[in-house]
Amino acid sequence: MSWEKFKESGDLKAQIEGFKSYRGCYPESVHAARIYPSRENRAWCQERGHPPM
């Protein structure tokens, strides 16, 4: 266990790819807490046809 700062927003891509691996397709939409919609995450989602968060 660590008490160091950790920004979870970097996990979004891995979570969506995990969903795709499990279900065989990307989710219809992505809903996330305010920490996740970084410029990088929004661009990544849009490249894959997801609407912006």
Helices and strands as residue ranges (DSSP letters): G 8-11, H 12-23, H 39-47
